[in-house]
Amino acid sequence: MKAETRGAASCQMVSHLIGVTFLSWNFPFEASDGEGGGDTEVMQQETTPVPALSKKTKQPKECFLVQPKETKEGGTKTKKRRKKKITDILAKSEPKPGTPEDLQQLMKDYYSSRRSVIELEELNLPDSCFLKVNDLTHSLSSYLKEVCPKWVKLRKNHNEKKSVLMLIICSSAIRALELIRSMTAFKGDSKVMKLFAKHIKVQEQIKLLEKRVVHLGVGTPGRIKELVKQGGLNLNPLKFLVFDWNWRDQKLRRMMDIPEIRKEVFELLEMGVLSLCKSESLKLGLF
């Protein structure tokens, strides 16, 4: 009987254990089923917008293609604004010959912020200081023949070194060479000297002026000013000072339109030229 009771008790214990394990196994399966279903729903929500994102990625490409058109239009607008330059205005306008009033006005504008009203009045030059104005129909030789009819006589009587009878001032060395070639009919036997800085040192020019008599000097205001400053060129015997006034470079600028040249010209005028003009021993010409 004891064996039977022990067998029945062991059977109850086994069935009880089997029930407990079955419940413990069933609970995680239900929980996992619930979580698994939730995961699938989340995955479906995340995977459904994928085609929408692929469509959105195409939109920046369309915007990127439109942007260069806007920059091109903006570029054309800036180019139109840049075209409004003085060179374009001068290209459309008819050339006008320079006058003594133009030189007088430039002098007033240059010295207006540096000198008093009384000093500005002292800069005014009488009309007798100026030669006849070029009407843009002359070559350099024909113009010089008209304003200097007694040139041959002056040239023969000039024998002073370190000086010239006539100075022609231009904006560059290349332009100076052009002027020298174009005045062949006027100069004759006159001794002409190049007075610019290109390939020629100041000391070399001073030695040449000390060795021989020179009648004509053609060059830039910067080098002429330096020669006067170092004592290599004396301006007192000077009779004619001609500016290459009306000629324009590739940018349609006259020599007095260039700030550096304009400054050097006025500095040269202050080195005795204005006083010689007022004493009527020197004449100014605008070619």
MIPATI-752156 format. One record per residue (C-alpha): residue number from 1; residue in one letter; x, y, z. Coordinates in pm, 1 decimal, decimal comma. Example, Ala and Ser with C-alpha at 12.3 -4.5 7.8 and 13.67 -1.06 7.14 Angstrom:
2
{num = 1 | residuo = A | X = 1230,0 | Y = -450,0 | Z = 780,0}
{num = 2 | residuo = S | X = 1367,0 | Y = -106,0 | Z = 714,0}
//
This chain:
287
{num = 1 | residuo = M | X = 0,0 | Y = 0,0 | Z = 0,0}
{num = 2 | residuo = K | X = 285,1 | Y = 232,9 | Z = 76,6}
{num = 3 | residuo = A | X = 431,9 | Y = 171,9 | Z = -263,5}
{num = 4 | residuo = E | X = 102,5 | Y = 255,9 | Z = -429,3}
{num = 5 | residuo = T | X = 64,0 | Y = 575,7 | Z = -228,8}
{num = 6 | residuo = R | X = 420,5 | Y = 675,9 | Z = -314,2}
{num = 7 | residuo = G | X = 357,8 | Y = 611,4 | Z = -684,1}
{num = 8 | residuo = A | X = 41,2 | Y = 820,9 | Z = -679,4}
{num = 9 | residuo = A | X = 221,5 | Y = 1105,1 | Z = -501,2}
{num = 10 | residuo = S | X = 506,7 | Y = 1099,0 | Z = -749,8}
{num = 11 | residuo = C | X = 257,1 | Y = 1105,1 | Z = -1036,7}
{num = 12 | residuo = Q | X = 87,0 | Y = 1410,9 | Z = -885,7}
{num = 13 | residuo = M | X = 424,9 | Y = 1585,0 | Z = -846,2}
{num = 14 | residuo = V | X = 517,8 | Y = 1514,2 | Z = -1206,8}
{num = 15 | residuo = S | X = 183,5 | Y = 1638,3 | Z = -1336,7}
{num = 16 | residuo = H | X = 215,7 | Y = 1948,5 | Z = -1124,3}
{num = 17 | residuo = L | X = 563,7 | Y = 2019,1 | Z = -1259,9}
{num = 18 | residuo = I | X = 449,5 | Y = 1960,9 | Z = -1616,1}
{num = 19 | residuo = G | X = 168,5 | Y = 2212,7 | Z = -1567,1}
{num = 20 | residuo = V | X = 401,8 | Y = 2475,1 | Z = -1426,6}
{num = 21 | residuo = T | X = 654,0 | Y = 2437,9 | Z = -1709,8}
{num = 22 | residuo = F | X = 374,7 | Y = 2449,6 | Z = -1964,9}
{num = 23 | residuo = L | X = 251,0 | Y = 2777,7 | Z = -1821,8}
{num = 24 | residuo = S | X = 599,2 | Y = 2924,1 | Z = -1809,7}
{num = 25 | residuo = W | X = 661,2 | Y = 2826,7 | Z = -2172,6}
{num = 26 | residuo = N | X = 322,9 | Y = 2952,6 | Z = -2288,9}
{num = 27 | residuo = F | X = 367,7 | Y = 3305,0 | Z = -2141,0}
{num = 28 | residuo = P | X = 683,0 | Y = 3400,8 | Z = -2327,2}
{num = 29 | residuo = F | X = 533,9 | Y = 3270,6 | Z = -2648,3}
{num = 30 | residuo = E | X = 235,3 | Y = 3498,8 | Z = -2602,8}
{num = 31 | residuo = A | X = 458,5 | Y = 3793,5 | Z = -2515,7}
{num = 32 | residuo = S | X = 686,4 | Y = 3722,3 | Z = -2807,2}
{num = 33 | residuo = D | X = 385,4 | Y = 3693,0 | Z = -3034,3}
{num = 34 | residuo = G | X = 267,8 | Y = 4033,4 | Z = -2915,7}
{num = 35 | residuo = E | X = 609,5 | Y = 4193,9 | Z = -2962,8}
{num = 36 | residuo = G | X = 664,4 | Y = 4024,6 | Z = -3293,4}
{num = 37 | residuo = G | X = 336,6 | Y = 4163,8 | Z = -3422,3}
{num = 38 | residuo = G | X = 434,8 | Y = 4509,8 | Z = -3307,5}
{num = 39 | residuo = D | X = 771,1 | Y = 4480,4 | Z = -3481,9}
{num = 40 | residuo = T | X = 611,6 | Y = 4381,6 | Z = -3806,1}
{num = 41 | residuo = E | X = 377,6 | Y = 4679,0 | Z = -3787,2}
{num = 42 | residuo = V | X = 671,0 | Y = 4915,5 | Z = -3723,5}
{num = 43 | residuo = M | X = 865,2 | Y = 4761,9 | Z = -4008,0}
{num = 44 | residuo = Q | X = 568,3 | Y = 4809,3 | Z = -4234,5}
{num = 45 | residuo = Q | X = 542,7 | Y = 5175,6 | Z = -4132,2}
{num = 46 | residuo = E | X = 911,2 | Y = 5228,2 | Z = -4194,2}
{num = 47 | residuo = T | X = 918,3 | Y = 5052,8 | Z = -4525,4}
{num = 48 | residuo = T | X = 608,9 | Y = 5216,8 | Z = -4671,0}
{num = 49 | residuo = P | X = 756,4 | Y = 5574,4 | Z = -4700,0}
{num = 50 | residuo = V | X = 1064,4 | Y = 5445,5 | Z = -4891,1}
{num = 51 | residuo = P | X = 922,3 | Y = 5522,2 | Z = -5235,0}
{num = 52 | residuo = A | X = 826,0 | Y = 5871,3 | Z = -5112,4}
{num = 53 | residuo = L | X = 1185,8 | Y = 5938,5 | Z = -5006,2}
{num = 54 | residuo = S | X = 1311,8 | Y = 5826,6 | Z = -5341,8}
{num = 55 | residuo = K | X = 1078,3 | Y = 6079,1 | Z = -5501,9}
{num = 56 | residuo = K | X = 1199,0 | Y = 6353,4 | Z = -5271,6}
{num = 57 | residuo = T | X = 1559,6 | Y = 6288,8 | Z = -5364,8}
{num = 58 | residuo = K | X = 1478,5 | Y = 6387,7 | Z = -5722,6}
{num = 59 | residuo = Q | X = 1353,4 | Y = 6731,5 | Z = -5621,1}
{num = 60 | residuo = P | X = 1692,9 | Y = 6882,6 | Z = -5521,4}
{num = 61 | residuo = K | X = 1824,9 | Y = 6780,0 | Z = -5862,0}
{num = 62 | residuo = E | X = 1551,5 | Y = 6981,7 | Z = -6029,7}
{num = 63 | residuo = C | X = 1627,1 | Y = 7283,1 | Z = -5808,4}
{num = 64 | residuo = F | X = 1996,5 | Y = 7247,9 | Z = -5880,2}
{num = 65 | residuo = L | X = 1929,4 | Y = 7266,4 | Z = -6252,3}
{num = 66 | residuo = V | X = 1728,2 | Y = 7586,3 | Z = -6213,7}
{num = 67 | residuo = Q | X = 1992,9 | Y = 7770,8 | Z = -6009,5}
{num = 68 | residuo = P | X = 2256,8 | Y = 7816,8 | Z = -6284,9}
{num = 69 | residuo = K | X = 1998,4 | Y = 7998,8 | Z = -6497,5}
{num = 70 | residuo = E | X = 1952,8 | Y = 8252,5 | Z = -6218,5}
{num = 71 | residuo = T | X = 2327,5 | Y = 8306,4 | Z = -6186,8}
{num = 72 | residuo = K | X = 2362,6 | Y = 8356,3 | Z = -6560,8}
{num = 73 | residuo = E | X = 2089,4 | Y = 8615,8 | Z = -6559,0}
{num = 74 | residuo = G | X = 2256,3 | Y = 8787,3 | Z = -6265,0}
{num = 75 | residuo = G | X = 2591,0 | Y = 8775,4 | Z = -6449,3}
{num = 76 | residuo = T | X = 2446,5 | Y = 8943,9 | Z = -6754,3}
{num = 77 | residuo = K | X = 2305,3 | Y = 9219,4 | Z = -6538,8}
{num = 78 | residuo = T | X = 2642,5 | Y = 9288,0 | Z = -6379,0}
{num = 79 | residuo = K | X = 2807,1 | Y = 9290,5 | Z = -6720,9}
{num = 80 | residuo = K | X = 2559,7 | Y = 9550,6 | Z = -6839,7}
{num = 81 | residuo = R | X = 2646,4 | Y = 9767,0 | Z = -6543,2}
{num = 82 | residuo = R | X = 3018,7 | Y = 9729,9 | Z = -6604,6}
{num = 83 | residuo = K | X = 2979,9 | Y = 9840,5 | Z = -6963,2}
{num = 84 | residuo = K | X = 2896,3 | Y = 10189,1 | Z = -6844,5}
{num = 85 | residuo = K | X = 3254,0 | Y = 10315,8 | Z = -6849,8}
{num = 86 | residuo = I | X = 3415,2 | Y = 10634,3 | Z = -6966,9}
{num = 87 | residuo = T | X = 3576,6 | Y = 10448,6 | Z = -7255,5}
{num = 88 | residuo = D | X = 3235,2 | Y = 10352,0 | Z = -7393,0}
{num = 89 | residuo = I | X = 3111,9 | Y = 10708,0 | Z = -7360,4}
{num = 90 | residuo = L | X = 3420,0 | Y = 10841,3 | Z = -7536,3}
{num = 91 | residuo = A | X = 3386,0 | Y = 10582,8 | Z = -7811,7}
{num = 92 | residuo = K | X = 3037,0 | Y = 10705,3 | Z = -7894,7}
{num = 93 | residuo = S | X = 3117,0 | Y = 11076,2 | Z = -7858,6}
{num = 94 | residuo = E | X = 3288,9 | Y = 11278,5 | Z = -8126,8}
{num = 95 | residuo = P | X = 3651,2 | Y = 11374,3 | Z = -8051,3}
{num = 96 | residuo = K | X = 3701,4 | Y = 11735,8 | Z = -7956,3}
{num = 97 | residuo = P | X = 4034,9 | Y = 11916,8 | Z = -7970,5}
{num = 98 | residuo = G | X = 4189,4 | Y = 12026,6 | Z = -7645,1}
{num = 99 | residuo = T | X = 4182,6 | Y = 12392,0 | Z = -7552,9}
{num = 100 | residuo = P | X = 4377,6 | Y = 12609,8 | Z = -7307,1}
{num = 101 | residuo = E | X = 4063,5 | Y = 12623,6 | Z = -7093,1}
{num = 102 | residuo = D | X = 4084,8 | Y = 12245,8 | Z = -7052,0}
{num = 103 | residuo = L | X = 4436,0 | Y = 12271,0 | Z = -6912,0}
{num = 104 | residuo = Q | X = 4340,3 | Y = 12558,8 | Z = -6684,6}
{num = 105 | residuo = Q | X = 4042,8 | Y = 12365,4 | Z = -6547,6}
{num = 106 | residuo = L | X = 4251,5 | Y = 12054,7 | Z = -6481,0}
{num = 107 | residuo = M | X = 4501,1 | Y = 12265,9 | Z = -6289,4}
{num = 108 | residuo = K | X = 4226,4 | Y = 12413,0 | Z = -6073,8}
{num = 109 | residuo = D | X = 4078,6 | Y = 12070,8 | Z = -6003,1}
{num = 110 | residuo = Y | X = 4419,2 | Y = 11929,4 | Z = -5914,2}
{num = 111 | residuo = Y | X = 4522,5 | Y = 12211,0 | Z = -5677,9}
{num = 112 | residuo = S | X = 4178,0 | Y = 12298,3 | Z = -5536,7}
{num = 113 | residuo = S | X = 4224,8 | Y = 12089,2 | Z = -5221,3}
{num = 114 | residuo = R | X = 4587,5 | Y = 12192,7 | Z = -5170,3}
{num = 115 | residuo = R | X = 4594,2 | Y = 12567,3 | Z = -5224,0}
{num = 116 | residuo = S | X = 4397,4 | Y = 12871,3 | Z = -5121,1}
{num = 117 | residuo = V | X = 4179,9 | Y = 13077,4 | Z = -5352,5}
{num = 118 | residuo = I | X = 4454,0 | Y = 13338,0 | Z = -5396,1}
{num = 119 | residuo = E | X = 4709,9 | Y = 13072,0 | Z = -5484,5}
{num = 120 | residuo = L | X = 4471,0 | Y = 12920,8 | Z = -5737,8}
{num = 121 | residuo = E | X = 4434,6 | Y = 13257,3 | Z = -5906,2}
{num = 122 | residuo = E | X = 4811,8 | Y = 13278,7 | Z = -5942,2}
{num = 123 | residuo = L | X = 4802,0 | Y = 12959,1 | Z = -6149,5}
{num = 124 | residuo = N | X = 4596,6 | Y = 13125,3 | Z = -6421,7}
{num = 125 | residuo = L | X = 4797,4 | Y = 13166,6 | Z = -6739,7}
{num = 126 | residuo = P | X = 4728,0 | Y = 13437,2 | Z = -6997,8}
{num = 127 | residuo = D | X = 4612,3 | Y = 13340,8 | Z = -7344,2}
{num = 128 | residuo = S | X = 4939,1 | Y = 13470,1 | Z = -7486,7}
{num = 129 | residuo = C | X = 5117,0 | Y = 13171,9 | Z = -7326,2}
{num = 130 | residuo = F | X = 4944,5 | Y = 12924,5 | Z = -7558,0}
{num = 131 | residuo = L | X = 5013,5 | Y = 12831,5 | Z = -7915,9}
{num = 132 | residuo = K | X = 4741,1 | Y = 12775,2 | Z = -8171,5}
{num = 133 | residuo = V | X = 4526,4 | Y = 12472,4 | Z = -8089,5}
{num = 134 | residuo = N | X = 4538,9 | Y = 12163,7 | Z = -8308,7}
{num = 135 | residuo = D | X = 4203,6 | Y = 12119,1 | Z = -8485,0}
{num = 136 | residuo = L | X = 4264,6 | Y = 11743,0 | Z = -8529,8}
{num = 137 | residuo = T | X = 4346,9 | Y = 11785,3 | Z = -8899,4}
{num = 138 | residuo = H | X = 4724,1 | Y = 11824,6 | Z = -8854,7}
{num = 139 | residuo = S | X = 5003,8 | Y = 11575,4 | Z = -8839,9}
{num = 140 | residuo = L | X = 5274,0 | Y = 11653,9 | Z = -8586,9}
{num = 141 | residuo = S | X = 5506,3 | Y = 11796,0 | Z = -8855,1}
{num = 142 | residuo = S | X = 5240,0 | Y = 12019,7 | Z = -9007,2}
{num = 143 | residuo = Y | X = 5131,0 | Y = 12143,0 | Z = -8665,3}
{num = 144 | residuo = L | X = 5486,0 | Y = 12228,9 | Z = -8557,6}
{num = 145 | residuo = K | X = 5551,6 | Y = 12406,9 | Z = -8886,1}
{num = 146 | residuo = E | X = 5245,7 | Y = 12621,5 | Z = -8829,5}
{num = 147 | residuo = V | X = 5317,7 | Y = 12717,3 | Z = -8467,9}
{num = 148 | residuo = C | X = 5699,2 | Y = 12740,9 | Z = -8509,9}
{num = 149 | residuo = P | X = 5760,2 | Y = 12905,3 | Z = -8848,2}
{num = 150 | residuo = K | X = 6105,7 | Y = 13031,6 | Z = -8743,8}
{num = 151 | residuo = W | X = 6231,2 | Y = 12697,7 | Z = -8621,1}
{num = 152 | residuo = V | X = 6529,3 | Y = 12675,5 | Z = -8855,6}
{num = 153 | residuo = K | X = 6666,9 | Y = 13007,4 | Z = -8732,4}
{num = 154 | residuo = L | X = 6616,1 | Y = 12914,0 | Z = -8368,2}
{num = 155 | residuo = R | X = 6787,8 | Y = 12581,3 | Z = -8421,9}
{num = 156 | residuo = K | X = 7096,4 | Y = 12739,0 | Z = -8576,4}
{num = 157 | residuo = N | X = 7135,5 | Y = 12988,7 | Z = -8292,8}
{num = 158 | residuo = H | X = 7104,9 | Y = 12728,4 | Z = -8020,4}
{num = 159 | residuo = N | X = 7440,3 | Y = 12600,4 | Z = -7894,9}
{num = 160 | residuo = E | X = 7379,4 | Y = 12547,4 | Z = -7523,1}
{num = 161 | residuo = K | X = 7424,7 | Y = 12198,6 | Z = -7379,8}
{num = 162 | residuo = K | X = 7210,6 | Y = 12032,4 | Z = -7114,2}
{num = 163 | residuo = S | X = 6906,0 | Y = 12203,1 | Z = -7264,4}
{num = 164 | residuo = V | X = 6657,0 | Y = 12180,9 | Z = -7550,6}
{num = 165 | residuo = L | X = 6453,2 | Y = 12432,8 | Z = -7748,3}
{num = 166 | residuo = M | X = 6141,0 | Y = 12221,2 | Z = -7765,9}
{num = 167 | residuo = L | X = 5994,0 | Y = 11951,1 | Z = -7544,0}
{num = 168 | residuo = I | X = 5717,2 | Y = 11720,2 | Z = -7659,1}
{num = 169 | residuo = I | X = 5552,8 | Y = 11537,4 | Z = -7369,7}
{num = 170 | residuo = C | X = 5353,4 | Y = 11218,0 | Z = -7419,8}
{num = 171 | residuo = S | X = 5219,3 | Y = 10929,7 | Z = -7210,4}
{num = 172 | residuo = S | X = 5457,0 | Y = 10642,1 | Z = -7293,0}
{num = 173 | residuo = A | X = 5786,6 | Y = 10543,9 | Z = -7454,2}
{num = 174 | residuo = I | X = 5610,9 | Y = 10372,0 | Z = -7745,4}
{num = 175 | residuo = R | X = 5414,5 | Y = 10686,3 | Z = -7818,6}
{num = 176 | residuo = A | X = 5734,9 | Y = 10891,6 | Z = -7801,6}
{num = 177 | residuo = L | X = 5892,5 | Y = 10675,7 | Z = -8072,7}
{num = 178 | residuo = E | X = 5583,5 | Y = 10719,3 | Z = -8289,0}
{num = 179 | residuo = L | X = 5603,0 | Y = 11095,8 | Z = -8251,4}
{num = 180 | residuo = I | X = 5972,3 | Y = 11103,1 | Z = -8341,5}
{num = 181 | residuo = R | X = 5902,5 | Y = 10909,4 | Z = -8660,7}
{num = 182 | residuo = S | X = 5609,5 | Y = 11134,6 | Z = -8752,4}
{num = 183 | residuo = M | X = 5806,0 | Y = 11461,1 | Z = -8721,0}
{num = 184 | residuo = T | X = 6069,5 | Y = 11381,6 | Z = -8984,7}
{num = 185 | residuo = A | X = 5944,6 | Y = 11653,8 | Z = -9219,9}
{num = 186 | residuo = F | X = 5975,7 | Y = 11918,1 | Z = -8949,4}
{num = 187 | residuo = K | X = 6295,5 | Y = 11833,6 | Z = -8763,9}
{num = 188 | residuo = G | X = 6532,4 | Y = 11834,2 | Z = -9064,2}
{num = 189 | residuo = D | X = 6886,4 | Y = 11845,8 | Z = -8924,9}
{num = 190 | residuo = S | X = 6772,1 | Y = 11900,7 | Z = -8568,2}
{num = 191 | residuo = K | X = 6919,3 | Y = 11679,8 | Z = -8297,9}
{num = 192 | residuo = V | X = 6644,3 | Y = 11482,0 | Z = -8128,6}
{num = 193 | residuo = M | X = 6679,9 | Y = 11298,5 | Z = -7798,3}
{num = 194 | residuo = K | X = 6456,9 | Y = 11032,9 | Z = -7641,8}
{num = 195 | residuo = L | X = 6365,4 | Y = 11130,3 | Z = -7289,3}
{num = 196 | residuo = F | X = 6190,3 | Y = 10829,4 | Z = -7141,8}
{num = 197 | residuo = A | X = 6281,3 | Y = 10555,2 | Z = -6894,9}
{num = 198 | residuo = K | X = 6251,3 | Y = 10244,6 | Z = -7112,5}
{num = 199 | residuo = H | X = 6596,2 | Y = 10079,0 | Z = -7158,2}
{num = 200 | residuo = I | X = 6772,6 | Y = 10411,3 | Z = -7086,3}
{num = 201 | residuo = K | X = 6914,6 | Y = 10508,1 | Z = -6748,7}
{num = 202 | residuo = V | X = 6899,2 | Y = 10861,9 | Z = -6614,7}
{num = 203 | residuo = Q | X = 7277,2 | Y = 10893,1 | Z = -6584,8}
{num = 204 | residuo = E | X = 7324,0 | Y = 10790,9 | Z = -6947,6}
{num = 205 | residuo = Q | X = 7083,6 | Y = 11060,9 | Z = -7060,6}
{num = 206 | residuo = I | X = 7257,3 | Y = 11320,1 | Z = -6843,5}
{num = 207 | residuo = K | X = 7593,9 | Y = 11233,2 | Z = -7003,6}
{num = 208 | residuo = L | X = 7446,3 | Y = 11264,5 | Z = -7353,3}
{num = 209 | residuo = L | X = 7299,3 | Y = 11604,1 | Z = -7272,3}
{num = 210 | residuo = E | X = 7638,3 | Y = 11719,3 | Z = -7137,6}
{num = 211 | residuo = K | X = 7830,7 | Y = 11601,4 | Z = -7447,7}
{num = 212 | residuo = R | X = 7625,5 | Y = 11742,5 | Z = -7734,0}
{num = 213 | residuo = V | X = 7373,1 | Y = 12008,8 | Z = -7826,7}
{num = 214 | residuo = V | X = 7014,9 | Y = 11885,7 | Z = -7847,7}
{num = 215 | residuo = H | X = 6732,4 | Y = 12079,5 | Z = -8012,6}
{num = 216 | residuo = L | X = 6432,5 | Y = 11854,1 | Z = -7958,3}
{num = 217 | residuo = G | X = 6338,3 | Y = 11631,6 | Z = -7666,3}
{num = 218 | residuo = V | X = 6051,6 | Y = 11381,8 | Z = -7679,9}
{num = 219 | residuo = G | X = 5957,4 | Y = 11182,1 | Z = -7374,8}
{num = 220 | residuo = T | X = 5743,0 | Y = 11120,8 | Z = -7069,0}
{num = 221 | residuo = P | X = 5685,3 | Y = 11374,3 | Z = -6788,4}
{num = 222 | residuo = G | X = 5825,0 | Y = 11142,0 | Z = -6522,1}
{num = 223 | residuo = R | X = 6168,6 | Y = 11108,5 | Z = -6682,8}
{num = 224 | residuo = I | X = 6185,7 | Y = 11475,7 | Z = -6785,8}
{num = 225 | residuo = K | X = 6102,3 | Y = 11574,5 | Z = -6429,5}
{num = 226 | residuo = E | X = 6379,3 | Y = 11348,1 | Z = -6298,0}
{num = 227 | residuo = L | X = 6634,3 | Y = 11498,9 | Z = -6537,7}
{num = 228 | residuo = V | X = 6543,3 | Y = 11849,3 | Z = -6424,3}
{num = 229 | residuo = K | X = 6560,6 | Y = 11742,5 | Z = -6060,9}
{num = 230 | residuo = Q | X = 6911,2 | Y = 11596,5 | Z = -6098,6}
{num = 231 | residuo = G | X = 7037,8 | Y = 11899,3 | Z = -6290,2}
{num = 232 | residuo = G | X = 7080,5 | Y = 11718,8 | Z = -6620,0}
{num = 233 | residuo = L | X = 6828,6 | Y = 11936,5 | Z = -6805,0}
{num = 234 | residuo = N | X = 6800,0 | Y = 12314,4 | Z = -6783,9}
{num = 235 | residuo = L | X = 6456,5 | Y = 12453,7 | Z = -6871,4}
{num = 236 | residuo = N | X = 6551,8 | Y = 12821,7 | Z = -6904,4}
{num = 237 | residuo = P | X = 6644,0 | Y = 12805,2 | Z = -7278,2}
{num = 238 | residuo = L | X = 6318,4 | Y = 12616,8 | Z = -7350,4}
{num = 239 | residuo = K | X = 6094,7 | Y = 12795,9 | Z = -7601,7}
{num = 240 | residuo = F | X = 5817,6 | Y = 12546,0 | Z = -7676,9}
{num = 241 | residuo = L | X = 5647,0 | Y = 12287,3 | Z = -7462,0}
{num = 242 | residuo = V | X = 5399,1 | Y = 12074,9 | Z = -7658,2}
{num = 243 | residuo = F | X = 5162,9 | Y = 11822,4 | Z = -7499,9}
{num = 244 | residuo = D | X = 5043,4 | Y = 11519,9 | Z = -7695,6}
{num = 245 | residuo = W | X = 4699,5 | Y = 11618,3 | Z = -7574,3}
{num = 246 | residuo = N | X = 4444,2 | Y = 11471,2 | Z = -7815,9}
{num = 247 | residuo = W | X = 4593,1 | Y = 11126,8 | Z = -7879,6}
{num = 248 | residuo = R | X = 4413,7 | Y = 10832,7 | Z = -7715,6}
{num = 249 | residuo = D | X = 4545,8 | Y = 10489,8 | Z = -7626,3}
{num = 250 | residuo = Q | X = 4369,9 | Y = 10153,5 | Z = -7671,6}
{num = 251 | residuo = K | X = 4143,2 | Y = 10234,4 | Z = -7377,4}
{num = 252 | residuo = L | X = 4057,3 | Y = 10570,1 | Z = -7539,3}
{num = 253 | residuo = R | X = 4238,8 | Y = 10761,9 | Z = -7265,7}
{num = 254 | residuo = R | X = 4422,5 | Y = 11084,0 | Z = -7329,8}
{num = 255 | residuo = M | X = 4746,6 | Y = 11143,6 | Z = -7146,8}
{num = 256 | residuo = M | X = 4576,1 | Y = 11376,9 | Z = -6899,7}
{num = 257 | residuo = D | X = 4306,6 | Y = 11115,2 | Z = -6829,4}
{num = 258 | residuo = I | X = 4567,9 | Y = 10891,3 | Z = -6665,5}
{num = 259 | residuo = P | X = 4610,1 | Y = 10994,4 | Z = -6297,6}
{num = 260 | residuo = E | X = 4981,9 | Y = 10909,6 | Z = -6278,8}
{num = 261 | residuo = I | X = 5064,9 | Y = 11106,4 | Z = -6594,2}
{num = 262 | residuo = R | X = 4849,7 | Y = 11400,9 | Z = -6487,1}
{num = 263 | residuo = K | X = 5025,1 | Y = 11419,1 | Z = -6151,1}
{num = 264 | residuo = E | X = 5370,8 | Y = 11412,2 | Z = -6310,4}
{num = 265 | residuo = V | X = 5273,2 | Y = 11682,9 | Z = -6560,3}
{num = 266 | residuo = F | X = 5162,7 | Y = 11922,9 | Z = -6287,0}
{num = 267 | residuo = E | X = 5473,8 | Y = 11850,1 | Z = -6082,4}
{num = 268 | residuo = L | X = 5682,6 | Y = 11933,0 | Z = -6388,4}
{num = 269 | residuo = L | X = 5492,8 | Y = 12258,1 | Z = -6441,9}
{num = 270 | residuo = E | X = 5582,1 | Y = 12361,8 | Z = -6088,0}
{num = 271 | residuo = M | X = 5953,9 | Y = 12311,7 | Z = -6158,0}
{num = 272 | residuo = G | X = 5988,7 | Y = 12645,5 | Z = -6338,5}
{num = 273 | residuo = V | X = 5757,9 | Y = 12595,3 | Z = -6636,9}
{num = 274 | residuo = L | X = 5476,1 | Y = 12815,3 | Z = -6504,2}
{num = 275 | residuo = S | X = 5713,5 | Y = 13100,2 | Z = -6423,6}
{num = 276 | residuo = L | X = 5862,7 | Y = 13080,6 | Z = -6774,0}
{num = 277 | residuo = C | X = 5512,4 | Y = 13093,6 | Z = -6922,5}
{num = 278 | residuo = K | X = 5419,7 | Y = 13401,2 | Z = -6721,2}
{num = 279 | residuo = S | X = 5737,0 | Y = 13574,2 | Z = -6836,1}
{num = 280 | residuo = E | X = 5627,7 | Y = 13494,4 | Z = -7194,2}
{num = 281 | residuo = S | X = 5957,2 | Y = 13325,5 | Z = -7279,2}
{num = 282 | residuo = L | X = 5787,5 | Y = 12985,1 | Z = -7311,8}
{num = 283 | residuo = K | X = 5484,9 | Y = 12887,0 | Z = -7517,9}
{num = 284 | residuo = L | X = 5255,1 | Y = 12592,7 | Z = -7447,4}
{num = 285 | residuo = G | X = 5096,4 | Y = 12387,9 | Z = -7724,9}
{num = 286 | residuo = L | X = 4821,1 | Y = 12122,5 | Z = -7720,4}
{num = 287 | residuo = F | X = 4868,8 | Y = 11885,6 | Z = -8012,5}
//
